[in-house]
Amino acid sequence: MPHRFVRRWGGLVAGCWLLGACASTPGREAPRQYALDSLSASCLKNPLYCATVSGREVATGPVQTVGAAVASAAAVGHALTHEMKTSIQEEMEECADKARTEVLSRLKGAFEGLVPKAAECKAMTVDAQGRSVTWAIRLGLEMHEVALACAQAKLGERGLKFSLKPRYRFNLETKEKSLITPEEKAELLRQGGEELKGTLEPDVVIHTGDPLQVLVVYDFKFRCVGFEKNPEWRRYPVGHRYAGQLQGDIYRQAFGPEVHLIGPRKGMFW
């Protein structure tokens, strides 16, 4: 399948000073709500981190599969059956489990135990791009990368129409949304990314072939600690366009009721 999965972004991500909103800065401990959560918390404050996954961007335009004509015709109609949605969600949960286990296995020896403790999550490290980040952010970035690759493979096998990390503008008053093209996003990032604040970027969107006709949304969340708990939507911070509201509530207003939060429940936890 001629998917465009990852593409290098040279020069779009500045140095570690960009992390001031979501990670610790020299001489100051990271706020707990950011230090102990995944990439998603960082995205709420800095759009540059929503746009990158370990320095690489997952395809943000419509990612469409080809072939499997019969399966595709059944799958990308104006509704997915309950059985299909249940099966797909199980596969997305498998992707989250795979991501956590694979990343922690790769980093064996980096922590005192198999999984990091709260203090280790807030400690500073260096990511694949040489940026100074907390372990919580680095783990979230790397786990998202694995989970998205897994999601692309599984949804592609089904012959579904889907997009990975598409970016939308959303008007809360009119409930209208529009798609930001990869080219437009790249230009806005070159300008500093300020205009991307307040836009929405779910991880996985299954649609009819038109990314504005959304069928189901899946968003991955990876806790650094407390992974035995169900994942939770972030509450938008003070100063944000949606300040005080839950991310999931805004997503449902923009994309409809089929919005699902996915976190790892099995794998390397102890």
C-alpha positions in Angstrom: 0.0 0.0 0.0 1.5 3.3 -1.0 1.3 4.9 2.4 3.3 7.9 3.3 4.1 7.1 6.9 6.9 9.2 8.2 8.7 12.2 7.0 11.7 14.0 8.4 11.2 17.5 9.5 14.5 19.3 9.4 14.7 22.5 11.4 11.1 22.6 12.5 11.7 21.8 16.1 13.7 24.3 18.2 15.8 23.5 21.2 14.9 22.4 24.6 13.7 26.0 25.5 10.4 25.0 23.8 9.7 22.6 26.6 9.2 25.3 29.2 5.4 24.8 29.1 5.5 21.0 29.6 8.8 19.9 31.0 11.2 21.2 33.7 13.5 24.0 32.9 16.9 24.4 34.4 16.5 24.9 38.2 12.8 24.3 38.2 10.9 21.1 38.5 8.3 20.2 35.9 4.7 20.7 37.0 3.3 17.4 38.1 0.5 17.3 35.6 3.0 17.4 32.8 5.9 15.4 34.2 3.8 12.4 34.9 1.7 12.2 31.7 2.4 11.5 28.1 2.9 13.6 24.9 -0.7 14.7 25.0 -0.2 17.1 27.9 2.7 18.7 26.1 0.6 19.2 23.0 -1.9 21.3 24.9 0.7 23.9 25.5 3.1 23.6 22.6 1.9 22.7 19.1 5.4 21.8 18.0 5.3 18.7 20.2 1.9 17.7 18.8 3.4 17.7 15.4 6.4 15.6 16.1 6.9 12.0 17.2 10.6 11.5 18.2 11.5 14.1 15.6 9.5 12.5 12.8 6.0 13.4 11.6 3.4 10.8 11.0 1.5 11.5 7.8 -1.1 14.2 8.6 -3.1 14.2 5.4 -5.7 11.6 4.4 -4.0 8.2 4.7 -6.0 5.9 2.4 -5.6 2.3 1.7 -6.2 0.7 -1.7 -7.3 -2.8 -2.7 -9.5 -5.1 -0.6 -12.5 -3.7 -2.5 -15.2 -5.8 -0.8 -13.8 -5.2 2.7 -13.3 -1.5 2.0 -16.8 -1.0 0.7 -18.3 -2.5 3.8 -15.9 -0.8 6.2 -16.0 2.8 5.0 -19.7 3.3 4.6 -21.4 6.0 6.7 -21.4 3.7 9.8 -19.3 0.9 11.2 -21.1 -2.0 12.8 -20.8 -2.5 16.5 -18.8 -5.6 16.0 -16.3 -3.8 13.7 -15.9 -0.9 16.2 -15.4 -3.4 19.1 -12.8 -5.3 17.1 -10.9 -2.2 15.9 -10.8 -0.8 19.5 -9.4 -4.1 20.7 -6.7 -3.8 18.0 -5.9 -0.2 19.1 -5.5 -1.4 22.7 -3.2 -4.1 21.5 -1.1 -1.4 19.8 -0.9 0.6 23.0 0.2 -2.5 24.9 2.8 -3.2 22.2 4.1 0.3 22.4 4.6 0.3 26.1 6.2 -3.1 26.2 8.5 -2.4 23.2 9.7 0.9 24.4 10.3 -0.2 28.0 12.1 -3.3 26.7 14.3 -1.1 24.5 15.2 1.0 27.5 15.9 -1.8 29.9 18.4 -0.7 32.5 17.5 3.0 32.2 15.4 2.8 35.4 15.8 1.2 38.7 13.1 -1.3 37.9 11.4 -2.5 34.7 9.2 0.6 34.8 10.0 4.2 35.9 9.1 5.6 39.3 7.5 9.0 39.8 10.9 10.7 40.5 12.4 9.0 37.4 9.5 10.3 35.2 10.3 13.9 36.2 14.1 13.4 35.7 15.7 14.9 32.6 17.0 12.9 29.7 17.8 13.5 26.0 15.6 12.4 23.2 16.5 11.0 19.8 16.8 14.6 18.5 19.1 15.7 21.2 16.5 17.8 23.0 16.4 17.9 26.8 13.1 16.5 28.0 11.6 14.7 31.0 11.5 10.9 30.8 7.7 11.2 30.9 7.8 13.2 27.6 10.4 11.0 26.0 8.5 7.8 26.8 5.2 9.4 25.5 6.9 10.4 22.3 8.5 7.0 21.6 5.3 5.0 22.6 3.2 7.2 20.4 5.5 6.4 17.5 5.2 2.6 18.0 1.5 2.8 18.6 0.8 4.8 15.4 2.9 2.4 13.3 1.0 -0.5 14.7 -2.4 1.3 14.1 -1.4 2.0 10.5 -0.6 -1.6 9.9 -3.8 -3.0 11.5 -6.2 -0.5 9.9 -4.5 -0.9 6.5 -5.1 -4.7 6.6 -8.8 -4.0 7.1 -8.9 -1.8 3.9 -10.1 1.2 5.9 -9.9 4.9 5.0 -8.1 6.6 7.8 -5.7 9.5 8.8 -3.0 9.5 11.4 -2.7 12.7 13.3 -4.7 14.9 11.0 -4.9 18.5 12.1 -8.3 20.4 12.3 -9.4 23.9 13.0 -12.6 23.8 15.0 -15.1 26.6 15.8 -16.7 25.9 19.1 -19.6 28.2 18.5 -20.6 27.1 15.0 -19.3 23.5 15.4 -17.7 23.8 12.0 -14.3 22.2 11.4 -11.8 22.4 8.5 -8.7 20.4 7.7 -5.3 21.9 7.9 -3.2 20.4 5.1 0.4 19.1 5.8 1.8 21.9 3.7 -0.2 24.6 5.6 0.9 23.1 8.9 4.5 23.0 7.8 4.3 26.7 6.9 2.7 27.6 10.3 5.4 25.6 12.1 8.0 27.6 10.2 6.3 30.7 11.5 6.6 29.5 15.1 3.4 27.4 15.4 1.4 30.1 17.2 -1.6 29.7 14.9 -1.7 26.0 15.6 -2.6 26.6 19.2 -6.2 25.6 19.8 -6.3 23.3 16.8 -7.2 19.6 17.2 -4.9 16.7 16.3 -6.4 13.3 17.3 -4.1 10.3 16.8 -6.2 8.1 14.6 -9.3 9.1 12.6 -11.3 6.6 10.6 -13.4 8.3 8.0 -15.4 7.8 4.8 -12.5 8.9 2.6 -13.1 12.5 3.4 -11.3 13.4 6.7 -14.1 15.8 7.5 -16.6 12.9 7.5 -15.4 11.2 10.7 -16.6 7.8 11.7 -14.4 7.0 14.7 -11.6 8.7 16.6 -8.9 7.0 18.7 -6.4 8.9 20.8 -3.5 7.3 22.6 -2.5 8.3 26.2 0.6 6.8 27.9 1.0 7.5 31.6 4.5 7.4 32.9 3.3 6.1 36.3 -0.2 5.0 37.4 -0.6 2.9 34.3 -2.9 0.5 36.2 -5.5 3.3 36.0 -7.7 4.0 33.0 -6.3 6.8 30.8 -7.9 10.2 31.4 -8.5 13.1 29.1 -6.5 16.2 29.8 -8.2 19.4 31.0 -7.1 22.4 28.9 -5.0 24.9 30.9 -5.6 28.5 31.7 -5.1 30.7 28.7 -6.0 28.0 26.2 -8.9 28.6 23.8 -10.8 25.7 25.5 -9.5 26.5 29.0 -11.2 24.4 31.8 -12.8 22.0 29.4 -11.8 18.3 28.9 -10.0 17.4 25.7 -12.4 14.5 25.1 -15.5 16.8 25.4 -14.1 19.1 22.7 -13.2 16.1 20.5 -16.8 14.9 20.8 -18.2 18.2 19.8 -15.9 18.3 16.8 -15.9 14.7 15.7 -19.1 13.2 17.1 -19.7 10.6 19.9 -17.4 7.9 18.6 -14.2 9.3 20.3 -12.2 6.8 22.3 -9.3 7.1 24.7 -6.8 4.3 24.4 -4.1 3.4 26.9 -2.0 0.2 27.6 -3.5 -2.3 29.9 -1.2 -5.2 29.5 2.4 -5.9 28.8 5.5 -4.9 30.7 4.1 -3.3 33.9 5.9 -4.8 36.8 
